[in-house]
């Protein structure tokens, strides 16, 4: 009975970790998209997104058609159990007109 309880506890803690990392990915993507849309240099926008992202996350940024698009992804796996889930988020913001 005890081993089954330990497995359930580990899975519950892992799921809480995954949800937390998902929320961090959402926040990081929004932060990066806002910074890029405001016209900040791409390096500063990337740095802001990486600070807000979970450890080991991949951040991609681009502007297309007047939109700033930022994607943040991270692999959330159980320790020693392989690659795990790929979780992430994408945020899109309209690029502000610098001429105003």
C-alpha positions as CSV (number, residue, x, y, z in Angstrom):
1,X,0.0,0.0,0.0
2,X,2.8,2.4,0.9
3,X,4.5,2.2,-2.6
4,X,1.2,3.0,-4.3
5,X,0.8,6.0,-2.0
6,X,4.3,7.2,-2.8
7,X,3.7,7.0,-6.5
8,X,0.4,8.9,-6.2
9,X,2.1,11.6,-4.1
10,X,5.0,11.9,-6.7
11,X,2.5,12.3,-9.5
12,X,0.5,14.9,-7.7
13,X,3.7,16.9,-6.9
14,X,4.8,16.6,-10.5
15,X,1.4,17.8,-11.8
16,X,1.6,20.9,-9.5
17,X,5.1,21.6,-10.9
18,X,3.9,21.2,-14.5
19,X,1.0,23.7,-13.9
20,X,3.5,26.2,-12.3
21,X,5.8,25.9,-15.3
22,X,2.9,26.4,-17.6
23,X,2.0,29.6,-15.8
24,X,5.6,30.8,-15.9
25,X,5.6,30.2,-19.7
26,X,2.5,32.2,-20.1
27,X,3.9,35.1,-18.1
28,X,7.3,35.0,-19.9
29,X,5.6,35.0,-23.4
30,X,3.5,38.0,-22.4
31,X,6.4,39.8,-21.0
32,X,8.5,39.3,-24.1
33,X,5.7,40.2,-26.5
34,X,4.9,43.4,-24.6
35,X,8.6,44.4,-24.6
36,X,9.0,43.6,-28.3
37,X,5.8,45.4,-29.2
38,X,6.8,48.6,-27.3
39,X,9.9,48.7,-29.6
40,X,12.5,47.6,-27.1
41,X,15.6,46.0,-28.7
42,X,15.1,42.3,-29.3
43,X,18.0,41.4,-26.9
44,X,16.3,43.2,-24.0
45,X,12.9,41.7,-24.8
46,X,14.5,38.2,-25.0
47,X,16.3,38.9,-21.7
48,X,13.0,39.9,-20.0
49,X,11.2,36.8,-21.3
50,X,14.1,34.5,-20.2
51,X,14.0,36.0,-16.7
52,X,10.3,35.2,-16.4
53,X,10.6,31.8,-18.0
54,X,11.2,28.5,-16.1
55,X,14.8,27.2,-16.0
56,X,15.8,25.5,-19.3
57,X,13.0,27.1,-21.3
58,X,13.4,27.9,-25.0
59,X,12.3,31.4,-26.1
60,X,11.6,32.3,-29.7
61,X,10.7,35.8,-30.9
62,X,9.7,37.3,-34.2
63,X,7.7,40.2,-35.7
64,X,5.5,39.6,-38.6
65,X,2.8,41.8,-40.1
66,X,2.8,44.4,-37.3
67,X,2.7,41.7,-34.6
68,X,5.2,40.7,-32.0
69,X,5.1,36.9,-31.5
70,X,6.9,35.3,-28.6
71,X,6.8,31.5,-27.8
72,X,8.2,29.9,-24.6
73,X,8.5,26.1,-24.3
74,X,10.0,23.9,-21.7
75,X,10.2,20.1,-21.2
76,X,8.7,19.0,-17.9
77,X,9.6,15.4,-17.1
78,X,9.8,13.3,-14.0
79,X,13.4,13.0,-12.8
80,X,15.0,10.0,-14.5
81,X,11.9,9.2,-16.5
82,X,12.9,10.5,-20.0
83,X,12.0,13.7,-21.8
84,X,8.5,14.3,-20.4
85,X,5.9,16.8,-21.6
86,X,6.6,19.8,-23.8
87,X,4.7,22.6,-22.3
88,X,4.6,26.2,-23.4
89,X,2.8,29.3,-24.4
90,X,2.6,31.9,-27.2
91,X,1.8,35.5,-26.9
92,X,1.0,38.0,-29.6
93,X,1.0,41.8,-29.3
94,X,0.4,44.6,-31.8
95,X,3.6,46.5,-32.5
96,X,3.1,50.1,-31.3
97,X,3.5,52.9,-33.8
98,X,6.7,54.7,-33.0
99,X,5.6,57.9,-34.8
100,X,2.9,58.8,-32.3
